[in-house]
Amino acid sequence: MQDPNERAGAALAPGVVDQPSTGELELADRQALRRVAGLSTELADITEVEYRQLRLERVVLVGVWTEGTATEAENSLAELAALATTAGSTILEGLIQRRSRPDPATYVGRGKVGEVRDMVVAAGADTVICDGELSPSQLRNLEQEVKVKVIDRTALILDIFAQHARSREGKAQVELAQLQYLVPRLRGWGEALSRQAGGRAGGGTGGVGLRGPGETKLETDRRRIRTRIARLKREIAEMRTARDIQRAGRRRRAVPSVAIAGYTNAGKSSLLNRLTGAGVLVEDALFATLDPTIRQARTADGRVYTLSDTVGFVRHLPHELVEAFRSTLEEVAQADLVLHVVDSSHPDPGSQVRAVREVLAEIGAEQVPELLAINKIDTADEEMLLRLKREWPGAVFVSAHRGAGIDELRSAVEAALPRPAVEVDAVVPYHRGDLVARVHERGQVSRVGHTAAGTRMVARVDAELAAALQPYRSKR
């Protein structure tokens, strides 16, 4: 007789999508928890003293596989493990259950909650992290069953953002996102948190007119959080005004802008350093960059443009974060070109590209021209690179770490920048060297010569600069 575990393993073969014609999942799939190997980051071979010094949160990861292949489900849980490690946790186990949809009460099936609890006890875990966004009732029910702290993917990402935020604007945006996430999930634990007192229940000491229902601790917390949310929104709006002024100044000077976007840890900051020598933080960690960095660069013919490094995206980026970081993400939406960086060493780069494009669409940047930069080619599999070249023939393949392909990428960026609208042929007097400098900086110069009357320039410039050159336009 075949072992049920063998039957479950066969049903979950990588690359096979199980979609029964009846719309119901196979019984073996429904009843099985799939254990994902290779996720543990638990420290080994250390003394008890060292263990107590190094002990971090010890977590069990739990996912529900509702669609796609087994490989995609395992990749999703592996990404959750990377997020948890970035947050400072020790991964003990990873479990996936095959279901048509998450259980509305406990996320995993009711019969599987006991197995998760047994795993938590056996592994000595103190936290369960679920690979999805849980409702308040799911969080509460699951915590009551497994008897340890339960958090979801959204709370984990918010925690990482809180650890990495450095600027005043970044900290305000993260706090706003955390509070917006927290409000519907506040819950009171028993009578100890109640501040209700009135009538005889409150001892009657207040007398007539002073007795009443009072205010629960929960209501007080909600009121204080909503007050704080309103204040943070005002502060972020003020910072947004300053950012808009800076952006408008660049627009007036007709400086093209390139926004570097992509999945978290795809190598965006490394690429910015290669292209501009910016010297920004580079770290092999998720969400190492939260605060945007803008640097100036020049084309081969001397035109100035800006490159901005932005926060990395991730699958199912919490809506609260997208809203809180909207003023920052507008750097992408209002750019002239999106330099989309892709990690070619990832098992599934295509899913990362789709996730990034979903966020770009959410912030209104789907119409901005896109240039794909396939990064980390020095660590990627040759077969994967060949597949990506077939899938994205217009992409540029680079290694920000080794510098391979950077010149080709720089040329591709320059070619994709918008061309100035007006072509001029002008003889600029020698005492107007400032105009000549502005044409070199903001325009696309095709020919320069010197005459007795001044510097003759044939170039394409923006409308404002064309108006300044009008008195010196050549009559020929």
C-alpha positions, 0 to 999 in steps of 0.5 A: 500500500502506498504511503500517504506522504508518497502520494502527496509528494507525487501530487506536488511534483515541481512544475505541475499545477494541480487543477482537478476538473471538478474544481476540488483539490485532491484529498491527499493535497488538502490533508498534507502539510508540505515541509520545505527543506533548506530554510533553517538558519538555526545556529549549531555547535554552540555552547548554552552561554553562546546560545543565550547571547545569540538567541533571536526570535525563533520562527516557523514559516507557514504558507498556503499554496492556492495556485501555480506550481510547487516550485513557485510556492517554495520560492515564495516561502524561501522569500519569506525566509529571507525577509524573516532573516533580514528582520533578525529571526532564526528560521527553524521550519517551513511548512506549506499546505495545499488548499483552494483558498486560505481558511477564513478562520485560521489561515491553514485548515482547522485540522492542520493547526494542531500539526503546526502547534506540534511543530512549534513545540518540537522546534522550540519556536516562539513565533509563527510567520504566515506567507500572506496578509491575515485578517484580525480574526485569523491572527487572533484565532491562530495565536489562541491555537498555537500559543505563540506570537503570530505575524503575517507577511505584511507585518514582517515587511513593515518591521524591516522598513522600520529597522532600515528607515533613516531619514525623517521622511522615511521614518514618518512614512513607515510609522504611518504605514504601521499605524494604518495596518495596526488600527483594524487589528487592535484588540483588547485582552480581558477586563484588565484593559478596560477603563469603563466605569460608571454608576455602581460599577465605578463605585458611584464616586462620580455622582450624578452627571459624572457617571457613564460608560467611560472609554475602553483602553481599546477605544483610547488606543484607536483615538490616539492612533488616528490622531497620530495618523492625521499628524503624520499625513500632514508632515508627509504632505509638507515634505511632499511639497518640498520634493515637488518644488525640487522636481519642478526646478529640475523640470524647468531646467529641462533635466531628464530624469531616470528612475532606477526601479526593481525588485528588492536586492536586485542590485539597484544601488550597486548599479547607481554607484557604477553609473555615477560613483554615488557611493551609496550603501550597498548591502546584500539584504532586502530593503537596504535602501528606503530613502531615495538617492538622486545623483547627476550624470552626463551623457557622452555629448555633455547633457546632464540627467539625473539618476534616482535610486528608489525603494525596492519592490516585492511581491504583494507589497503592502498597500499601506506602504505603497500609500505611505511612500507614494510621494517618494514613489512619484519619482518613478511615476514622473521620470522620463525613463524607468531603468528596471533592474532584474536579478538574473540569479533568482530562480524566477526572474519573470515573477519578479518583473511582473511584481514590479510592473504591478506596483508601477501600474499602481502608482501610475508609472506604467506609461513611463518608457522602460529599459530592462537591465539584467543584473548579476550575470556573473552569478547567474546560470548560463541556461537562465541567461539564454532564456532571458535573452530570448524573452527580453531581446531589448534588455542590457545584460550587466554585472554591477559587481564586476562592471561588465556591460556598464558601458553598453547600459550607459549608452542604452540609457542615453539613447532612451532619454527624450530629445530636446524639442527645438532644433536651433542654428545660432551664432552666440556672441563671445560675451554670452558664454553662459548661453553656450554652457547652458546649450552644452548642459541642457541641449543635444549639440551636433556641431560647434564652430567659431566665427568672428561674431561668436560661437556657432552652434547647431543643437536641439534644445528645449523651448525655454532655451530656444527662446533665449537663443532667438536673437542669435539665430542664424539668418541662413 
